[in-house]
Amino acid sequence: MNEIEAFGEHKARWITISSDEYESMKSTLEVLSDPELMAQIKESKSKD
């Protein structure tokens, strides 16, 4: 789902995303927040 919907005229801004996209974002943030895992990814990429 790559569709953005805005409702109402408020000062605050928000977007609506699917629960699958939300879970994917949470997983991505979890990986990016793990220094050990990021080091493993970096090491793996440097072997190519």
C-alpha positions as a LaTeX table, in Angstrom:
\begin{tabular}{lrrr}
\hline
Residue & $x$ (\AA) & $y$ (\AA) & $z$ (\AA) \\
\hline
Met1 & 0.00 & 0.00 & 0.00 \\
Asn2 & 1.71 & 3.16 & $-1.18$ \\
Glu3 & $-1.33$ & 5.37 & $-1.05$ \\
Ile4 & $-1.44$ & 8.36 & 1.30 \\
Glu5 & $-4.74$ & 9.59 & 2.66 \\
Ala6 & $-5.20$ & 12.76 & 4.71 \\
Phe7 & $-8.38$ & 13.49 & 6.63 \\
Gly8 & $-9.51$ & 16.76 & 8.14 \\
Glu9 & $-7.85$ & 20.12 & 8.50 \\
His10 & $-5.68$ & 19.87 & 11.60 \\
Lys11 & $-2.34$ & 21.38 & 12.54 \\
Ala12 & $-1.01$ & 17.88 & 13.22 \\
Arg13 & $-0.15$ & 15.78 & 10.19 \\
Trp14 & $-0.59$ & 12.03 & 9.95 \\
Ile15 & $-0.61$ & 9.26 & 7.41 \\
Thr16 & $-2.45$ & 5.97 & 7.23 \\
Ile17 & $-0.44$ & 2.83 & 6.50 \\
Ser18 & $-1.32$ & $-0.83$ & 6.48 \\
Ser19 & $-0.52$ & $-2.96$ & 9.51 \\
Asp20 & 1.90 & $-5.01$ & 7.36 \\
Glu21 & 3.83 & $-1.87$ & 6.40 \\
Tyr22 & 3.88 & $-0.75$ & 10.04 \\
Glu23 & 5.27 & $-4.12$ & 11.17 \\
Ser24 & 7.88 & $-3.95$ & 8.40 \\
Met25 & 8.95 & $-0.49$ & 9.57 \\
Lys26 & 9.23 & $-1.71$ & 13.17 \\
Ser27 & 11.41 & $-4.62$ & 12.05 \\
Thr28 & 13.63 & $-2.30$ & 10.03 \\
Leu29 & 14.07 & 0.03 & 13.00 \\
Glu30 & 14.90 & $-2.93$ & 15.22 \\
Val31 & 17.68 & $-4.02$ & 12.85 \\
Leu32 & 19.01 & $-0.47$ & 12.46 \\
Ser33 & 19.05 & $-0.04$ & 16.25 \\
Asp34 & 21.19 & $-3.15$ & 16.80 \\
Pro35 & 24.88 & $-2.18$ & 16.48 \\
Glu36 & 26.04 & $-5.81$ & 16.50 \\
Leu37 & 23.67 & $-6.82$ & 13.72 \\
Met38 & 24.58 & $-3.73$ & 11.68 \\
Ala39 & 28.27 & $-4.65$ & 12.01 \\
Gln40 & 27.50 & $-8.14$ & 10.72 \\
Ile41 & 25.61 & $-6.70$ & 7.76 \\
Lys42 & 28.42 & $-4.27$ & 6.98 \\
Glu43 & 30.99 & $-7.11$ & 7.17 \\
Ser44 & 28.87 & $-9.31$ & 4.93 \\
Lys45 & 28.53 & $-6.54$ & 2.32 \\
Ser46 & 32.28 & $-5.90$ & 2.30 \\
Lys47 & 32.92 & $-9.54$ & 1.32 \\
Asp48 & 31.21 & $-9.06$ & $-2.06$ \\
\hline
\end{tabular}
